[in-house]
Amino acid sequence: MLKVRYQLRHVYDEPRWIGSEYLGGNFRAFEGEYELTGDAGSTHVRFDLRIDPGVKVPRPAARMLNQAVMGRALEDLKSRVEVVTSGAQ
């Protein structure tokens, strides 16, 4: 099993945008950002992700990598939003 490691710093333009600054890891480049829109009843999230692994990767493997990173990123965002909205911070 291949382990992929990376470190990000998140930058904020509250309340509508969260960006990711790539600090290092197994990728040549990594960029991601969330754009949040909505009203008091709901929030919609658009997530853009751009990863350059630095080597040629077969399309199925690239899709799996993107899905794994996106899934984890969205889970982390959801968890953080739930903590903040509960007042626990």
Backbone atoms as SQL, in Angstrom:
CREATE TABLE atoms (id INTEGER PRIMARY KEY, chain TEXT, resi INTEGER, resn TEXT, atom TEXT, x REAL, y REAL, z REAL);
INSERT INTO atoms VALUES
  (1, 'A', 1, 'MET', 'N', 0.842, -1.182, 0.000),
  (2, 'A', 1, 'MET', 'CA', 0.000, 0.000, 0.000),
  (3, 'A', 1, 'MET', 'C', 0.893, 1.253, 0.000),
  (4, 'A', 2, 'LEU', 'N', 0.582, 2.194, -0.845),
  (5, 'A', 2, 'LEU', 'CA', 1.319, 3.450, -0.950),
  (6, 'A', 2, 'LEU', 'C', 0.742, 4.472, 0.016),
  (7, 'A', 3, 'LYS', 'N', 1.602, 5.077, 0.816),
  (8, 'A', 3, 'LYS', 'CA', 1.161, 6.153, 1.711),
  (9, 'A', 3, 'LYS', 'C', 1.578, 7.473, 1.100),
  (10, 'A', 4, 'VAL', 'N', 0.638, 8.384, 1.036),
  (11, 'A', 4, 'VAL', 'CA', 0.897, 9.717, 0.500),
  (12, 'A', 4, 'VAL', 'C', 0.797, 10.693, 1.655),
  (13, 'A', 5, 'ARG', 'N', 1.811, 11.522, 1.802),
  (14, 'A', 5, 'ARG', 'CA', 1.826, 12.493, 2.889),
  (15, 'A', 5, 'ARG', 'C', 1.967, 13.896, 2.308),
  (16, 'A', 6, 'TYR', 'N', 1.269, 14.815, 2.956),
  (17, 'A', 6, 'TYR', 'CA', 1.379, 16.219, 2.557),
  (18, 'A', 6, 'TYR', 'C', 0.973, 17.086, 3.729),
  (19, 'A', 7, 'GLN', 'N', 1.461, 18.308, 3.731),
  (20, 'A', 7, 'GLN', 'CA', 1.137, 19.249, 4.797),
  (21, 'A', 7, 'GLN', 'C', 0.606, 20.528, 4.166),
  (22, 'A', 8, 'LEU', 'N', -0.503, 21.012, 4.719),
  (23, 'A', 8, 'LEU', 'CA', -1.154, 22.211, 4.204),
  (24, 'A', 8, 'LEU', 'C', -1.325, 23.231, 5.320),
  (25, 'A', 9, 'ARG', 'N', -1.373, 24.479, 4.926),
  (26, 'A', 9, 'ARG', 'CA', -1.794, 25.569, 5.813),
  (27, 'A', 9, 'ARG', 'C', -3.016, 26.179, 5.150),
  (28, 'A', 10, 'HIS', 'N', -4.061, 26.389, 5.924),
  (29, 'A', 10, 'HIS', 'CA', -5.270, 26.971, 5.356),
  (30, 'A', 10, 'HIS', 'C', -5.278, 28.478, 5.594),
  (31, 'A', 11, 'VAL', 'N', -5.680, 29.209, 4.565),
  (32, 'A', 11, 'VAL', 'CA', -5.818, 30.663, 4.639),
  (33, 'A', 11, 'VAL', 'C', -7.284, 30.996, 4.421),
  (34, 'A', 12, 'TYR', 'N', -7.738, 32.044, 5.085),
  (35, 'A', 12, 'TYR', 'CA', -9.166, 32.333, 5.121),
  (36, 'A', 12, 'TYR', 'C', -9.465, 33.752, 4.644),
  (37, 'A', 13, 'ASP', 'N', -10.559, 33.885, 3.952),
  (38, 'A', 13, 'ASP', 'CA', -11.185, 35.165, 3.664),
  (39, 'A', 13, 'ASP', 'C', -12.634, 34.967, 4.102),
  (40, 'A', 14, 'GLU', 'N', -12.822, 35.069, 5.418),
  (41, 'A', 14, 'GLU', 'CA', -14.124, 34.744, 6.002),
  (42, 'A', 14, 'GLU', 'C', -15.192, 35.720, 5.542),
  (43, 'A', 15, 'PRO', 'N', -16.381, 35.260, 5.369),
  (44, 'A', 15, 'PRO', 'CA', -16.875, 33.901, 5.612),
  (45, 'A', 15, 'PRO', 'C', -17.026, 33.080, 4.344),
  (46, 'A', 16, 'ARG', 'N', -16.463, 33.507, 3.235),
  (47, 'A', 16, 'ARG', 'CA', -16.806, 32.882, 1.946),
  (48, 'A', 16, 'ARG', 'C', -15.720, 32.052, 1.277),
  (49, 'A', 17, 'TRP', 'N', -14.469, 32.075, 1.775),
  (50, 'A', 17, 'TRP', 'CA', -13.410, 31.401, 1.026),
  (51, 'A', 17, 'TRP', 'C', -12.374, 30.823, 1.975),
  (52, 'A', 18, 'ILE', 'N', -11.907, 29.597, 1.662),
  (53, 'A', 18, 'ILE', 'CA', -10.810, 28.956, 2.379),
  (54, 'A', 18, 'ILE', 'C', -9.859, 28.404, 1.330),
  (55, 'A', 19, 'GLY', 'N', -8.593, 28.768, 1.419),
  (56, 'A', 19, 'GLY', 'CA', -7.597, 28.267, 0.481),
  (57, 'A', 19, 'GLY', 'C', -6.576, 27.392, 1.188),
  (58, 'A', 20, 'SER', 'N', -5.863, 26.596, 0.416),
  (59, 'A', 20, 'SER', 'CA', -4.831, 25.722, 0.960),
  (60, 'A', 20, 'SER', 'C', -3.477, 26.140, 0.419),
  (61, 'A', 21, 'GLU', 'N', -2.522, 26.308, 1.318),
  (62, 'A', 21, 'GLU', 'CA', -1.142, 26.608, 0.945),
  (63, 'A', 21, 'GLU', 'C', -0.329, 25.338, 1.179),
  (64, 'A', 22, 'TYR', 'N', 0.297, 24.825, 0.131),
  (65, 'A', 22, 'TYR', 'CA', 1.047, 23.570, 0.209),
  (66, 'A', 22, 'TYR', 'C', 2.392, 23.828, 0.880),
  (67, 'A', 23, 'LEU', 'N', 2.656, 23.126, 1.979),
  (68, 'A', 23, 'LEU', 'CA', 3.902, 23.306, 2.719),
  (69, 'A', 23, 'LEU', 'C', 4.935, 22.233, 2.407),
  (70, 'A', 24, 'GLY', 'N', 4.492, 21.116, 1.847),
  (71, 'A', 24, 'GLY', 'CA', 5.442, 20.071, 1.501),
  (72, 'A', 24, 'GLY', 'C', 4.800, 18.694, 1.542),
  (73, 'A', 25, 'GLY', 'N', 5.517, 17.740, 0.981),
  (74, 'A', 25, 'GLY', 'CA', 5.025, 16.370, 0.968),
  (75, 'A', 25, 'GLY', 'C', 5.430, 15.664, -0.309),
  (76, 'A', 26, 'ASN', 'N', 4.622, 14.682, -0.700),
  (77, 'A', 26, 'ASN', 'CA', 4.939, 13.826, -1.835),
  (78, 'A', 26, 'ASN', 'C', 4.557, 14.399, -3.197),
  (79, 'A', 27, 'PHE', 'N', 3.969, 15.578, -3.254),
  (80, 'A', 27, 'PHE', 'CA', 3.519, 16.150, -4.521),
  (81, 'A', 27, 'PHE', 'C', 4.486, 17.224, -5.021),
  (82, 'A', 28, 'ARG', 'N', 4.466, 17.465, -6.316),
  (83, 'A', 28, 'ARG', 'CA', 5.187, 18.605, -6.879),
  (84, 'A', 28, 'ARG', 'C', 4.410, 19.883, -6.576),
  (85, 'A', 29, 'ALA', 'N', 3.087, 19.810, -6.695),
  (86, 'A', 29, 'ALA', 'CA', 2.232, 20.966, -6.417),
  (87, 'A', 29, 'ALA', 'C', 0.875, 20.482, -5.919),
  (88, 'A', 30, 'PHE', 'N', 0.261, 21.289, -5.105),
  (89, 'A', 30, 'PHE', 'CA', -1.047, 20.970, -4.542),
  (90, 'A', 30, 'PHE', 'C', -1.761, 22.292, -4.294),
  (91, 'A', 31, 'GLU', 'N', -2.923, 22.456, -4.885),
  (92, 'A', 31, 'GLU', 'CA', -3.718, 23.663, -4.678),
  (93, 'A', 31, 'GLU', 'C', -5.159, 23.241, -4.447),
  (94, 'A', 32, 'GLY', 'N', -5.787, 23.876, -3.496),
  (95, 'A', 32, 'GLY', 'CA', -7.189, 23.600, -3.248),
  (96, 'A', 32, 'GLY', 'C', -7.852, 24.816, -2.648),
  (97, 'A', 33, 'GLU', 'N', -9.138, 24.950, -2.910),
  (98, 'A', 33, 'GLU', 'CA', -9.882, 26.050, -2.312),
  (99, 'A', 33, 'GLU', 'C', -11.351, 25.696, -2.198),
  (100, 'A', 34, 'TYR', 'N', -11.978, 26.241, -1.156),
  (101, 'A', 34, 'TYR', 'CA', -13.408, 26.110, -0.931),
  (102, 'A', 34, 'TYR', 'C', -14.036, 27.478, -1.148),
  (103, 'A', 35, 'GLU', 'N', -15.148, 27.492, -1.831),
  (104, 'A', 35, 'GLU', 'CA', -15.947, 28.709, -1.924),
  (105, 'A', 35, 'GLU', 'C', -17.313, 28.380, -1.337),
  (106, 'A', 36, 'LEU', 'N', -17.723, 29.147, -0.333),
  (107, 'A', 36, 'LEU', 'CA', -18.968, 28.890, 0.383),
  (108, 'A', 36, 'LEU', 'C', -20.006, 29.948, 0.026),
  (109, 'A', 37, 'THR', 'N', -21.196, 29.493, -0.315),
  (110, 'A', 37, 'THR', 'CA', -22.307, 30.389, -0.613),
  (111, 'A', 37, 'THR', 'C', -23.552, 29.828, 0.056),
  (112, 'A', 38, 'GLY', 'N', -24.552, 30.643, 0.194),
  (113, 'A', 38, 'GLY', 'CA', -25.799, 30.158, 0.765),
  (114, 'A', 38, 'GLY', 'C', -26.503, 31.236, 1.555),
  (115, 'A', 39, 'ASP', 'N', -27.445, 30.775, 2.367),
  (116, 'A', 39, 'ASP', 'CA', -28.215, 31.686, 3.195),
  (117, 'A', 39, 'ASP', 'C', -28.321, 31.079, 4.593),
  (118, 'A', 40, 'ALA', 'N', -29.194, 31.623, 5.418),
  (119, 'A', 40, 'ALA', 'CA', -29.317, 31.146, 6.797),
  (120, 'A', 40, 'ALA', 'C', -29.753, 29.677, 6.876),
  (121, 'A', 41, 'GLY', 'N', -30.431, 29.185, 5.847),
  (122, 'A', 41, 'GLY', 'CA', -30.944, 27.819, 5.886),
  (123, 'A', 41, 'GLY', 'C', -30.009, 26.760, 5.354),
  (124, 'A', 42, 'SER', 'N', -29.024, 27.150, 4.530),
  (125, 'A', 42, 'SER', 'CA', -28.141, 26.145, 3.948),
  (126, 'A', 42, 'SER', 'C', -26.852, 26.788, 3.453),
  (127, 'A', 43, 'THR', 'N', -25.850, 25.954, 3.308),
  (128, 'A', 43, 'THR', 'CA', -24.570, 26.399, 2.775),
  (129, 'A', 43, 'THR', 'C', -24.173, 25.453, 1.653),
  (130, 'A', 44, 'HIS', 'N', -23.740, 26.010, 0.548),
  (131, 'A', 44, 'HIS', 'CA', -23.246, 25.237, -0.593),
  (132, 'A', 44, 'HIS', 'C', -21.738, 25.441, -0.667),
  (133, 'A', 45, 'VAL', 'N', -21.028, 24.349, -0.904),
  (134, 'A', 45, 'VAL', 'CA', -19.572, 24.398, -0.954),
  (135, 'A', 45, 'VAL', 'C', -19.114, 23.961, -2.336),
  (136, 'A', 46, 'ARG', 'N', -18.285, 24.794, -2.963),
  (137, 'A', 46, 'ARG', 'CA', -17.612, 24.414, -4.209),
  (138, 'A', 46, 'ARG', 'C', -16.157, 24.192, -3.830),
  (139, 'A', 47, 'PHE', 'N', -15.635, 23.034, -4.180),
  (140, 'A', 47, 'PHE', 'CA', -14.268, 22.676, -3.827),
  (141, 'A', 47, 'PHE', 'C', -13.485, 22.419, -5.100),
  (142, 'A', 48, 'ASP', 'N', -12.417, 23.179, -5.309),
  (143, 'A', 48, 'ASP', 'CA', -11.526, 22.971, -6.453),
  (144, 'A', 48, 'ASP', 'C', -10.228, 22.371, -5.934),
  (145, 'A', 49, 'LEU', 'N', -9.743, 21.355, -6.625),
  (146, 'A', 49, 'LEU', 'CA', -8.525, 20.674, -6.223),
  (147, 'A', 49, 'LEU', 'C', -7.646, 20.458, -7.448),
  (148, 'A', 50, 'ARG', 'N', -6.381, 20.834, -7.329),
  (149, 'A', 50, 'ARG', 'CA', -5.407, 20.626, -8.389),
  (150, 'A', 50, 'ARG', 'C', -4.156, 20.009, -7.764),
  (151, 'A', 51, 'ILE', 'N', -3.833, 18.796, -8.207),
  (152, 'A', 51, 'ILE', 'CA', -2.678, 18.086, -7.665),
  (153, 'A', 51, 'ILE', 'C', -1.750, 17.710, -8.807),
  (154, 'A', 52, 'ASP', 'N', -0.453, 17.993, -8.644),
  (155, 'A', 52, 'ASP', 'CA', 0.566, 17.529, -9.579),
  (156, 'A', 52, 'ASP', 'C', 1.478, 16.594, -8.797),
  (157, 'A', 53, 'PRO', 'N', 1.350, 15.273, -9.045),
  (158, 'A', 53, 'PRO', 'CA', 2.159, 14.329, -8.278),
  (159, 'A', 53, 'PRO', 'C', 3.642, 14.350, -8.667),
  (160, 'A', 54, 'GLY', 'N', 3.990, 14.997, -9.762),
  (161, 'A', 54, 'GLY', 'CA', 5.381, 15.068, -10.165),
  (162, 'A', 54, 'GLY', 'C', 5.845, 13.913, -11.025),
  (163, 'A', 55, 'VAL', 'N', 4.998, 12.924, -11.216),
  (164, 'A', 55, 'VAL', 'CA', 5.302, 11.780, -12.083),
  (165, 'A', 55, 'VAL', 'C', 4.044, 11.458, -12.876),
  (166, 'A', 56, 'LYS', 'N', 4.231, 10.766, -13.984),
  (167, 'A', 56, 'LYS', 'CA', 3.071, 10.357, -14.775),
  (168, 'A', 56, 'LYS', 'C', 2.315, 9.275, -14.011),
  (169, 'A', 57, 'VAL', 'N', 1.029, 9.509, -13.833),
  (170, 'A', 57, 'VAL', 'CA', 0.181, 8.582, -13.082),
  (171, 'A', 57, 'VAL', 'C', -0.936, 8.104, -14.000),
  (172, 'A', 58, 'PRO', 'N', -1.179, 6.802, -14.055),
  (173, 'A', 58, 'PRO', 'CA', -2.289, 6.312, -14.872),
  (174, 'A', 58, 'PRO', 'C', -3.609, 6.953, -14.423),
  (175, 'A', 59, 'ARG', 'N', -4.479, 7.217, -15.385),
  (176, 'A', 59, 'ARG', 'CA', -5.742, 7.918, -15.106),
  (177, 'A', 59, 'ARG', 'C', -6.543, 7.297, -13.957),
  (178, 'A', 60, 'PRO', 'N', -6.705, 5.957, -13.899),
  (179, 'A', 60, 'PRO', 'CA', -7.467, 5.387, -12.774),
  (180, 'A', 60, 'PRO', 'C', -6.825, 5.683, -11.414),
  (181, 'A', 61, 'ALA', 'N', -5.502, 5.642, -11.348),
  (182, 'A', 61, 'ALA', 'CA', -4.809, 5.939, -10.092),
  (183, 'A', 61, 'ALA', 'C', -4.956, 7.416, -9.742),
  (184, 'A', 62, 'ALA', 'N', -4.903, 8.299, -10.740),
  (185, 'A', 62, 'ALA', 'CA', -5.078, 9.732, -10.500),
  (186, 'A', 62, 'ALA', 'C', -6.477, 10.022, -9.971),
  (187, 'A', 63, 'ARG', 'N', -7.478, 9.362, -10.534),
  (188, 'A', 63, 'ARG', 'CA', -8.856, 9.531, -10.047),
  (189, 'A', 63, 'ARG', 'C', -8.975, 9.078, -8.599),
  (190, 'A', 64, 'MET', 'N', -8.386, 7.929, -8.274),
  (191, 'A', 64, 'MET', 'CA', -8.443, 7.419, -6.897),
  (192, 'A', 64, 'MET', 'C', -7.751, 8.383, -5.933),
  (193, 'A', 65, 'LEU', 'N', -6.617, 8.934, -6.335),
  (194, 'A', 65, 'LEU', 'CA', -5.893, 9.890, -5.492),
  (195, 'A', 65, 'LEU', 'C', -6.736, 11.140, -5.261),
  (196, 'A', 66, 'ASN', 'N', -7.303, 11.680, -6.342),
  (197, 'A', 66, 'ASN', 'CA', -8.160, 12.864, -6.213),
  (198, 'A', 66, 'ASN', 'C', -9.349, 12.592, -5.301),
  (199, 'A', 67, 'GLN', 'N', -10.001, 11.456, -5.474),
  (200, 'A', 67, 'GLN', 'CA', -11.169, 11.122, -4.654),
  (201, 'A', 67, 'GLN', 'C', -10.788, 10.964, -3.188),
  (202, 'A', 68, 'ALA', 'N', -9.656, 10.336, -2.925),
  (203, 'A', 68, 'ALA', 'CA', -9.222, 10.147, -1.544),
  (204, 'A', 68, 'ALA', 'C', -8.913, 11.489, -0.883),
  (205, 'A', 69, 'VAL', 'N', -8.172, 12.349, -1.578),
  (206, 'A', 69, 'VAL', 'CA', -7.818, 13.652, -1.012),
  (207, 'A', 69, 'VAL', 'C', -9.067, 14.510, -0.849),
  (208, 'A', 70, 'MET', 'N', -9.938, 14.535, -1.866),
  (209, 'A', 70, 'MET', 'CA', -11.161, 15.339, -1.774),
  (210, 'A', 70, 'MET', 'C', -12.061, 14.846, -0.658),
  (211, 'A', 71, 'GLY', 'N', -12.233, 13.541, -0.565),
  (212, 'A', 71, 'GLY', 'CA', -13.088, 12.994, 0.484),
  (213, 'A', 71, 'GLY', 'C', -12.586, 13.365, 1.861),
  (214, 'A', 72, 'ARG', 'N', -11.297, 13.245, 2.073),
  (215, 'A', 72, 'ARG', 'CA', -10.702, 13.596, 3.377),
  (216, 'A', 72, 'ARG', 'C', -10.848, 15.084, 3.647),
  (217, 'A', 73, 'ALA', 'N', -10.604, 15.912, 2.638),
  (218, 'A', 73, 'ALA', 'CA', -10.702, 17.362, 2.814),
  (219, 'A', 73, 'ALA', 'C', -12.126, 17.772, 3.176),
  (220, 'A', 74, 'LEU', 'N', -13.101, 17.196, 2.515),
  (221, 'A', 74, 'LEU', 'CA', -14.498, 17.548, 2.806),
  (222, 'A', 74, 'LEU', 'C', -14.932, 17.033, 4.179),
  (223, 'A', 75, 'GLU', 'N', -14.450, 15.851, 4.573),
  (224, 'A', 75, 'GLU', 'CA', -14.742, 15.344, 5.920),
  (225, 'A', 75, 'GLU', 'C', -14.150, 16.269, 6.977),
  (226, 'A', 76, 'ASP', 'N', -12.906, 16.716, 6.757),
  (227, 'A', 76, 'ASP', 'CA', -12.254, 17.618, 7.703),
  (228, 'A', 76, 'ASP', 'C', -12.997, 18.947, 7.802),
  (229, 'A', 77, 'LEU', 'N', -13.428, 19.487, 6.654),
  (230, 'A', 77, 'LEU', 'CA', -14.184, 20.740, 6.664),
  (231, 'A', 77, 'LEU', 'C', -15.492, 20.564, 7.434),
  (232, 'A', 78, 'LYS', 'N', -16.206, 19.495, 7.160),
  (233, 'A', 78, 'LYS', 'CA', -17.479, 19.239, 7.847),
  (234, 'A', 78, 'LYS', 'C', -17.269, 19.155, 9.354),
  (235, 'A', 79, 'SER', 'N', -16.241, 18.425, 9.787),
  (236, 'A', 79, 'SER', 'CA', -15.957, 18.290, 11.213),
  (237, 'A', 79, 'SER', 'C', -15.647, 19.638, 11.844),
  (238, 'A', 80, 'ARG', 'N', -14.848, 20.439, 11.150),
  (239, 'A', 80, 'ARG', 'CA', -14.477, 21.760, 11.684),
  (240, 'A', 80, 'ARG', 'C', -15.695, 22.673, 11.781),
  (241, 'A', 81, 'VAL', 'N', -16.531, 22.667, 10.765),
  (242, 'A', 81, 'VAL', 'CA', -17.734, 23.501, 10.780),
  (243, 'A', 81, 'VAL', 'C', -18.654, 23.086, 11.918),
  (244, 'A', 82, 'GLU', 'N', -18.779, 21.785, 12.139),
  (245, 'A', 82, 'GLU', 'CA', -19.632, 21.309, 13.234),
  (246, 'A', 82, 'GLU', 'C', -19.093, 21.744, 14.586),
  (247, 'A', 83, 'VAL', 'N', -17.767, 21.718, 14.765),
  (248, 'A', 83, 'VAL', 'CA', -17.168, 22.161, 16.019),
  (249, 'A', 83, 'VAL', 'C', -17.411, 23.650, 16.226),
  (250, 'A', 84, 'VAL', 'N', -17.158, 24.446, 15.204),
  (251, 'A', 84, 'VAL', 'CA', -17.319, 25.903, 15.311),
  (252, 'A', 84, 'VAL', 'C', -18.777, 26.268, 15.560),
  (253, 'A', 85, 'THR', 'N', -19.699, 25.650, 14.844),
  (254, 'A', 85, 'THR', 'CA', -21.110, 26.015, 14.999),
  (255, 'A', 85, 'THR', 'C', -21.689, 25.529, 16.329),
  (256, 'A', 86, 'SER', 'N', -21.049, 24.543, 16.948),
  (257, 'A', 86, 'SER', 'CA', -21.514, 24.074, 18.267),
  (258, 'A', 86, 'SER', 'C', -21.020, 25.000, 19.375),
  (259, 'A', 87, 'GLY', 'N', -20.072, 25.882, 19.043),
  (260, 'A', 87, 'GLY', 'CA', -19.512, 26.796, 20.034),
  (261, 'A', 87, 'GLY', 'C', -18.318, 26.244, 20.771),
  (262, 'A', 88, 'ALA', 'N', -17.892, 25.027, 20.461),
  (263, 'A', 88, 'ALA', 'CA', -16.794, 24.394, 21.184),
  (264, 'A', 88, 'ALA', 'C', -15.410, 24.954, 20.802),
  (265, 'A', 89, 'GLN', 'N', -15.228, 25.330, 19.566),
  (266, 'A', 89, 'GLN', 'CA', -13.971, 25.827, 18.989),
  (267, 'A', 89, 'GLN', 'C', -12.802, 25.182, 19.644);
